[in-house]
Each structure stands twice: as C-alpha cells, then as structure tokens.
Amino acid sequence: MALCFWLPAMAAVMHFWWSQTRGVLQFDGQAWTLNRVVPPTSVPLTLSAPPEVLLDLQAHLWVRILLVGHPPLWLWLERSSQPERWMDLRRAVYSRARSGADNADETARQAAPGREY
C-alpha cells in the first residue's frame, strides 16, 4: 500500500528536480540577468530587482528572483558550480547599489565622504 503512494511521490519529485531552471546568474554592477540554459542556446532574462536571499547556508544560497514579465522564480545557488566566483556572488547579492550612482567610482565617493580621490 505504501508503495502506491511512494512511487507517484518520487515521480513528482524527479519531475520537479529535472524541470528546475538551469543557468548563470550575472551582475554587471548595474543590473542582474539570468542566462537560462535552454539547449542549444542561452536565453538572457533581465531581473526587475536584485535577488532576495531566503536562506544562506554559506556554501549554498536559496534566492527569489523577479524576472521582467515572468512570475517569481526560486533558485538554489551552489558554491561548487564556480568556487572561484562564489565570494563575488555573495558580495553582490548582499550589497545594494545606491540610487543615482552611474558607476562604482561614484558609489565609492558617496560611501566615503571627505576622502581625497
């Protein structure tokens, strides 16, 4: 009897797992994009807001993103996919750009008033 419930549950879990979004989350200092991997190409999608961290396990992040013209999407990010860039991603996710700043130099000046440049 338990097998009758277990098999459909496992099939649903496998379907959910294999249908998850795969791609690369990128931040260029101004805007976030998600390059979804849809074989044989990559489709870039723009985020309407920065990712929202829902769970931080140091080596894994669970984030909620809002894509322009799409419903919310939840992503599970793993350090193992690009360990050399993990800390860059964490800094970008937790930092917030100052409104009105055109570039990083301007943001740095606003963050440290009175310093000589």
C-alpha positions in Angstrom: 0.0 0.0 0.0 2.8 2.4 0.9 4.4 1.7 -2.5 1.3 3.1 -4.2 1.9 6.5 -2.6 5.7 6.3 -2.7 6.1 5.8 -6.4 3.9 8.8 -7.5 5.6 11.0 -4.9 9.1 10.0 -6.2 7.9 10.6 -9.8 6.7 14.1 -8.8 10.0 14.9 -7.0 12.0 13.8 -10.0 9.8 15.8 -12.4 10.2 18.9 -10.1 14.0 18.4 -9.9 14.6 17.9 -13.6 12.4 20.9 -14.6 14.3 23.3 -12.4 15.8 26.4 -14.1 19.5 26.0 -15.0 21.7 28.9 -16.0 24.1 31.6 -14.9 23.1 34.5 -12.6 25.2 37.5 -13.5 25.6 41.0 -12.1 27.4 43.7 -14.2 27.4 46.3 -11.4 24.2 47.9 -12.7 21.7 45.1 -13.5 21.1 41.4 -12.8 20.5 38.9 -15.6 19.8 35.2 -15.6 21.2 33.4 -18.7 18.9 30.4 -18.8 20.4 27.4 -20.5 17.8 26.2 -23.0 19.7 23.8 -25.3 21.2 24.6 -27.7 21.3 28.3 -26.7 21.4 30.5 -23.7 18.5 32.9 -23.2 19.3 36.1 -21.2 16.5 37.4 -19.0 16.6 40.7 -17.0 15.7 40.8 -13.4 13.4 43.6 -12.2 15.0 43.7 -8.8 18.1 42.3 -7.0 17.9 38.7 -5.8 16.3 38.3 -2.4 18.2 35.8 -0.1 15.7 33.4 1.6 18.3 31.0 3.0 22.0 31.3 3.4 24.0 28.2 4.2 27.4 29.7 3.4 28.1 27.2 0.5 24.5 27.4 -0.8 22.1 30.2 -1.3 18.4 30.0 -1.9 17.2 33.2 -3.6 14.0 34.5 -5.0 14.3 36.5 -8.2 11.8 38.6 -10.2 12.2 38.4 -13.9 10.7 41.1 -16.1 7.4 39.7 -17.4 7.6 36.4 -15.5 6.3 35.1 -12.2 8.8 34.9 -9.2 11.4 32.2 -9.5 13.3 30.5 -6.7 16.9 29.5 -7.4 19.3 27.2 -5.4 22.8 28.5 -5.9 25.8 26.4 -5.1 29.4 27.3 -4.5 30.6 24.1 -6.2 29.4 25.4 -9.6 32.0 28.2 -9.7 34.0 28.2 -6.4 36.4 30.9 -7.6 33.5 33.3 -8.1 31.4 32.4 -5.0 32.5 35.2 -2.8 32.0 37.7 -5.6 28.4 36.5 -5.9 27.8 36.7 -2.2 29.1 40.2 -2.0 26.9 41.2 -5.0 23.8 39.6 -3.6 24.1 41.3 -0.2 25.2 44.7 -1.5 22.7 47.3 -2.6 23.5 49.9 -5.3 23.0 53.5 -4.3 20.3 55.1 -6.4 21.6 57.8 -8.8 25.1 56.5 -9.0 26.3 56.0 -12.5 29.3 53.8 -11.7 31.4 52.2 -9.0 33.7 55.2 -8.6 30.8 57.5 -7.8 29.3 55.0 -5.4 32.7 54.8 -3.6 32.8 58.6 -3.3 29.4 58.7 -1.8 30.2 55.9 0.7 33.3 57.6 2.0 32.7 61.4 2.1 35.7 63.6 2.9 38.3 61.3 1.4 40.6 62.5 -1.2 40.5 60.9 -4.7 
